[in-house]
């Protein structure tokens, strides 16, 4: 049975990318060596680094005044690297609190200096993106999370501020058009839309790096990665190579504008069914609904295990909601075909019909 992977991460990859990556594990470019054992100092791999950087610049229209860096440790390591580099004594950092991962970023930053939460959606279980207009413009930086993977909300408009804007874009980068110039630093774990886990992308304005005026451990210093072209230590070779393949695939699809169009269609299809189907309801405020991570529950929560089993029997996997939220979460990353979303909608409709005639309810009651 074909599996339709709605898992929140690691992301689904195009079949062509997986196949090429698998071949490279056995024999890369006919060299008689695996991509897993190639020297990261070799000219061949340096070409991979360069090509991946150029693809990122092309797809996102990254200006020359920004550096494209490859790090490790995921977005979670960036939670402490950001304040370690940019939070100076006597200054504070401003943070938007929009969910689980922004909370983690806030806790980490608090270890390095003063942190102020300038807006939060905690009052409504993080079901919306709070408004914020900076009237003082006196913070070291403003940190935000563009897409909240667990809560299912997405930030489509940035807060108004004149301070440097730093954004965690782990789960929606490469899924929609952005203006890189609106940000001073973007970081993203690769394992949503860019490639396999193990790689972290950082896009940083060079002028922001010039503001750093303190000693920082080398592996936590953005300047070190810039000065060594992300080769200060052994980088995640396989993850970078597979990301390059995935970005080539994205370019072949028509780039960011084309994939954004597809992502809008997929999200609209699923949200329309959630709103229509009497069994389900969405968790996020409609204006802030994520196109990447659709969160929803059933009015009768007792039926959720039955629906999960029903969907699984038809090849749908990865839709169980995060443990602290419950319900369901369908992640619609770039490589997920629209046919998979259509199947999920069909399954929701079938389940509704069978509930209507009492079949599922009777089976569920017998099971418990």
VMD Tcl script that draws the C-alpha trace (Angstrom):
set ca {
  {0.00 0.00 0.00}
  {1.27 3.45 -0.90}
  {1.97 5.61 2.13}
  {0.97 9.26 2.24}
  {3.33 10.95 4.69}
  {1.88 13.94 6.54}
  {4.56 13.82 9.26}
  {5.81 17.09 10.73}
  {9.47 16.22 10.35}
  {11.73 14.97 8.94}
  {10.03 16.11 5.78}
  {8.84 14.12 2.83}
  {11.32 14.33 -0.05}
  {10.60 13.97 -3.77}
  {11.13 10.40 -4.98}
  {13.69 11.57 -7.54}
  {15.74 13.24 -4.80}
  {15.67 10.16 -2.59}
  {16.72 7.96 -5.50}
  {19.67 10.17 -6.45}
  {20.77 10.47 -2.83}
  {20.56 6.69 -2.41}
  {22.71 6.16 -5.49}
  {25.26 8.65 -4.18}
  {25.55 6.61 -0.99}
  {26.69 3.67 -3.12}
  {28.79 5.52 -5.69}
  {28.93 9.29 -6.03}
  {29.44 10.64 -9.55}
  {31.17 7.44 -10.65}
  {34.11 8.14 -8.32}
  {33.96 4.72 -6.68}
  {33.40 6.49 -3.36}
  {30.25 7.01 -1.31}
  {29.04 10.55 -0.62}
  {29.27 9.43 3.02}
  {33.03 9.06 2.82}
  {34.04 11.84 0.46}
  {36.44 14.40 1.95}
  {34.70 17.65 2.84}
  {37.95 19.39 1.78}
  {37.87 17.89 -1.70}
  {37.25 20.13 -4.74}
  {34.23 17.97 -5.59}
  {32.48 18.67 -2.30}
  {33.49 22.33 -2.24}
  {31.63 22.53 -5.55}
  {28.55 21.08 -3.80}
  {28.78 23.74 -1.08}
  {29.03 26.49 -3.68}
  {26.20 25.14 -5.82}
  {23.89 24.80 -2.80}
  {24.64 28.36 -1.73}
  {24.01 29.66 -5.24}
  {20.69 27.80 -5.43}
  {19.60 29.36 -2.13}
  {20.58 32.80 -3.36}
  {18.72 32.27 -6.62}
  {15.53 30.79 -5.17}
  {15.22 33.30 -2.31}
  {16.83 36.27 -4.13}
  {19.42 36.66 -1.37}
  {21.35 39.97 -1.79}
  {25.14 40.00 -1.97}
  {25.16 41.86 1.34}
  {24.08 38.64 3.08}
  {26.05 35.47 3.82}
  {24.64 31.96 3.37}
  {25.98 29.64 6.07}
  {25.63 25.94 6.83}
  {25.69 24.91 10.50}
  {24.68 21.95 12.63}
  {22.57 21.49 15.74}
  {19.20 22.41 14.28}
  {17.17 25.49 15.14}
  {17.51 24.60 18.83}
  {21.21 25.50 18.75}
  {20.30 28.82 17.18}
  {18.19 29.60 20.24}
  {21.44 30.19 22.14}
  {23.73 31.24 19.29}
  {21.59 34.27 18.48}
  {21.79 35.88 21.94}
  {25.40 34.73 22.38}
  {26.36 36.75 19.31}
  {24.01 39.74 19.45}
  {22.73 40.34 23.00}
  {25.10 42.84 24.57}
  {25.34 43.87 28.24}
  {23.00 46.73 29.00}
  {20.66 45.90 26.14}
  {17.68 43.61 25.94}
  {16.25 41.35 23.27}
  {12.57 41.42 22.29}
  {10.73 38.19 21.53}
  {7.32 37.35 20.12}
  {5.80 34.41 22.00}
  {3.76 32.40 19.49}
  {4.16 28.84 20.68}
  {6.33 25.97 21.84}
  {9.47 26.77 19.88}
  {9.40 30.50 20.55}
  {9.12 29.64 24.24}
  {12.25 27.52 23.95}
  {14.05 30.40 22.23}
  {12.97 32.78 25.00}
  {14.25 30.47 27.74}
  {17.62 30.08 26.06}
  {18.05 33.80 25.42}
  {17.29 34.55 29.08}
  {20.54 32.81 30.00}
  {22.52 35.51 28.19}
  {20.81 38.74 29.19}
  {17.58 40.64 29.53}
  {14.67 39.39 27.45}
  {11.28 41.04 27.01}
  {8.25 39.24 25.61}
  {6.63 42.02 23.60}
  {3.53 40.11 22.47}
  {2.07 36.68 23.14}
  {-0.82 34.51 21.99}
  {-0.67 32.29 25.08}
  {-4.04 33.68 26.22}
  {-5.79 31.68 23.48}
  {-3.59 28.57 23.40}
  {-1.39 30.06 20.67}
  {-4.19 29.91 18.12}
  {-3.25 33.23 16.51}
  {-0.31 35.53 15.76}
  {-0.32 38.59 18.04}
  {0.00 42.11 16.66}
  {3.01 44.17 17.67}
  {4.26 47.64 16.76}
  {7.62 48.64 18.23}
  {7.39 52.20 19.54}
  {10.79 52.40 21.23}
  {13.10 50.65 18.73}
  {15.75 50.23 21.43}
  {16.25 46.45 21.61}
  {19.32 44.58 20.36}
  {16.99 42.64 18.06}
  {13.45 41.34 17.67}
  {13.04 37.57 17.40}
  {10.03 35.86 15.84}
  {8.99 32.43 14.59}
  {7.39 32.56 11.16}
  {5.56 29.22 11.33}
  {4.51 27.40 14.47}
  {4.73 23.73 13.60}
  {2.91 22.44 16.68}
  {0.17 25.04 16.98}
  {-0.53 25.40 13.25}
  {-0.17 29.18 12.88}
  {1.91 31.15 10.40}
  {3.12 34.75 10.34}
  {2.31 36.40 7.03}
  {3.17 39.97 8.10}
  {6.20 41.10 10.10}
  {5.93 43.40 13.14}
  {6.78 47.04 12.57}
  {10.21 47.79 14.02}
  {13.52 49.44 13.17}
  {15.68 47.04 15.15}
  {17.30 43.95 13.55}
  {14.74 41.24 12.88}
  {15.81 37.63 13.52}
  {13.45 34.89 12.43}
  {13.20 31.14 12.92}
  {11.83 29.96 9.55}
  {12.46 26.26 10.04}
  {9.10 24.99 8.89}
  {8.08 27.37 6.09}
  {11.29 28.50 4.40}
  {11.24 27.72 0.64}
  {7.46 27.25 0.83}
  {6.50 30.84 0.01}
  {7.91 34.06 -1.34}
  {9.74 36.19 1.22}
  {11.79 39.36 1.02}
  {15.12 38.48 2.61}
  {15.83 42.21 3.03}
  {13.06 42.34 5.65}
  {15.25 40.23 7.93}
  {18.72 40.65 9.40}
  {19.12 36.96 10.16}
  {17.06 33.93 9.14}
  {17.75 30.50 10.53}
  {16.10 27.21 9.69}
  {16.54 23.55 10.41}
  {16.63 21.90 6.99}
  {14.36 18.98 7.81}
  {11.05 20.54 6.74}
  {11.34 21.80 3.16}
  {15.06 21.94 2.43}
  {16.44 18.46 3.03}
  {17.25 15.82 5.65}
  {17.92 16.49 9.31}
  {21.45 17.43 10.36}
  {21.80 20.71 8.46}
  {20.94 24.20 9.65}
  {20.70 27.11 7.23}
  {21.60 30.65 8.32}
  {21.15 33.68 6.08}
  {22.65 36.72 7.79}
  {23.25 40.34 6.86}
  {26.98 41.02 6.89}
  {26.41 44.38 8.58}
  {24.89 42.56 11.55}
  {28.00 40.40 11.88}
  {30.12 43.53 11.98}
  {28.33 44.57 15.16}
  {29.72 41.62 17.10}
  {32.47 42.93 19.36}
  {33.06 40.17 21.91}
  {34.87 36.87 22.17}
  {32.67 33.90 21.33}
  {33.56 30.18 21.18}
  {34.45 29.37 17.58}
  {31.67 26.85 17.02}
  {29.09 29.42 18.17}
  {30.50 32.40 16.26}
  {28.73 33.21 12.99}
  {31.83 35.07 11.80}
  {33.85 31.86 11.91}
  {31.40 30.09 9.60}
  {31.45 33.06 7.22}
  {35.24 33.32 7.18}
  {35.65 29.58 6.55}
  {32.77 29.22 4.06}
  {31.01 26.82 6.47}
  {34.05 24.52 6.44}
  {35.62 25.39 9.79}
  {34.88 21.83 10.89}
  {33.43 18.80 9.10}
  {29.98 19.86 7.89}
  {26.98 17.51 7.46}
  {28.13 16.39 4.01}
  {25.24 14.09 3.13}
  {22.60 16.56 4.35}
  {24.09 19.38 2.28}
  {24.33 17.19 -0.81}
  {20.71 16.02 -0.48}
  {19.57 19.60 0.15}
  {21.27 20.57 -3.10}
  {19.32 17.86 -4.93}
  {16.09 19.01 -3.31}
  {16.72 22.66 -4.23}
  {17.41 21.60 -7.83}
  {14.05 19.80 -7.78}
  {12.39 22.94 -6.43}
  {13.94 25.02 -9.18}
  {12.66 22.55 -11.77}
  {9.13 22.92 -10.37}
  {9.23 26.62 -11.19}
  {10.87 27.87 -8.00}
  {9.23 29.50 -5.00}
  {6.31 31.19 -6.85}
  {5.18 27.88 -8.33}
  {5.52 25.90 -5.11}
  {3.71 28.61 -3.13}
  {0.81 28.34 -5.56}
  {0.67 24.59 -4.99}
  {0.96 24.97 -1.22}
  {-1.95 27.42 -1.16}
  {-4.10 24.97 -3.12}
  {-3.24 22.08 -0.79}
  {-3.94 24.07 2.37}
  {-7.19 25.54 1.02}
  {-8.44 22.06 0.06}
  {-7.87 20.65 3.54}
  {-9.14 23.66 5.49}
  {-12.28 23.72 3.35}
  {-13.04 20.14 4.36}
  {-12.30 20.79 8.03}
  {-14.74 23.71 7.99}
  {-17.39 21.74 6.06}
  {-17.19 18.42 7.90}
  {-19.38 18.36 11.01}
  {-16.98 16.02 12.79}
  {-13.93 18.28 12.73}
  {-12.83 21.80 13.65}
  {-9.61 23.75 13.10}
  {-7.46 24.99 15.97}
  {-5.91 28.11 14.44}
  {-7.62 31.43 13.80}
  {-8.49 31.45 10.06}
  {-6.38 34.55 9.29}
  {-3.31 32.89 10.78}
  {-3.74 29.32 9.60}
  {-0.48 27.71 8.61}
  {-0.15 26.38 5.08}
  {2.50 23.95 6.26}
  {1.01 22.43 9.42}
  {-2.76 22.06 9.58}
  {-3.99 21.36 13.13}
  {-7.51 20.14 13.85}
  {-9.55 18.07 16.28}
  {-12.88 16.25 16.42}
  {-15.85 17.61 18.32}
  {-16.20 14.15 19.84}
  {-12.63 13.48 20.96}
  {-13.58 9.91 21.75}
  {-13.75 9.22 18.02}
  {-10.19 10.40 17.33}
  {-8.51 6.98 17.82}
  {-11.05 5.45 15.44}
  {-10.38 8.08 12.79}
  {-6.63 7.68 13.18}
  {-6.99 3.93 12.60}
  {-9.40 4.52 9.70}
  {-6.94 6.88 7.99}
  {-3.99 4.56 8.62}
  {-5.81 1.68 6.94}
  {-5.87 3.80 3.78}
  {-2.17 4.60 3.83}
  {-2.28 7.97 5.60}
  {0.50 8.29 8.18}
  {1.88 11.03 10.39}
  {-1.34 12.91 11.20}
  {-1.44 12.36 14.96}
  {-1.24 15.73 16.72}
  {1.65 16.77 18.93}
  {1.48 15.21 22.38}
  {0.76 18.50 24.18}
  {-1.99 19.50 21.73}
  {-3.69 16.27 20.74}
  {-6.03 15.87 17.81}
  {-4.46 15.83 14.37}
  {-1.75 17.62 12.44}
  {-1.32 17.28 8.70}
  {1.96 18.71 7.44}
  {1.79 19.82 3.80}
  {5.44 20.32 2.96}
  {6.59 21.10 -0.58}
  {7.08 17.54 -1.81}
  {3.70 16.27 -0.60}
  {1.57 15.89 -3.75}
  {-1.88 17.40 -3.92}
  {-3.23 13.90 -4.57}
  {-2.28 12.95 -1.00}
  {-4.28 15.88 0.36}
  {-7.21 14.88 -1.84}
  {-7.04 11.39 -0.35}
  {-7.07 12.73 3.21}
  {-10.14 14.82 2.36}
  {-11.80 11.76 0.86}
  {-11.05 9.73 3.97}
  {-12.55 12.45 6.18}
  {-15.69 12.39 4.06}
  {-15.90 8.59 4.15}
  {-15.50 8.60 7.92}
  {-18.26 11.20 8.23}
  {-20.57 9.07 6.08}
  {-19.93 5.93 8.07}
  {-20.45 7.78 11.35}
  {-23.76 8.95 9.91}
  {-25.00 5.39 9.47}
  {-23.58 4.35 12.84}
  {-21.07 1.84 11.49}
  {-17.89 3.39 12.90}
  {-19.58 4.31 16.18}
  {-20.77 0.75 16.68}
  {-17.30 -0.67 15.91}
  {-15.72 1.85 18.26}
  {-18.12 1.07 21.08}
  {-17.41 -2.66 20.67}
  {-13.65 -1.99 20.79}
  {-13.86 -0.18 24.11}
}
mol new
graphics top color blue
foreach p $ca { graphics top sphere $p radius 0.5 }
foreach p [lrange $ca 0 end-1] q [lrange $ca 1 end] { graphics top cylinder $p $q radius 0.2 }
display resetview
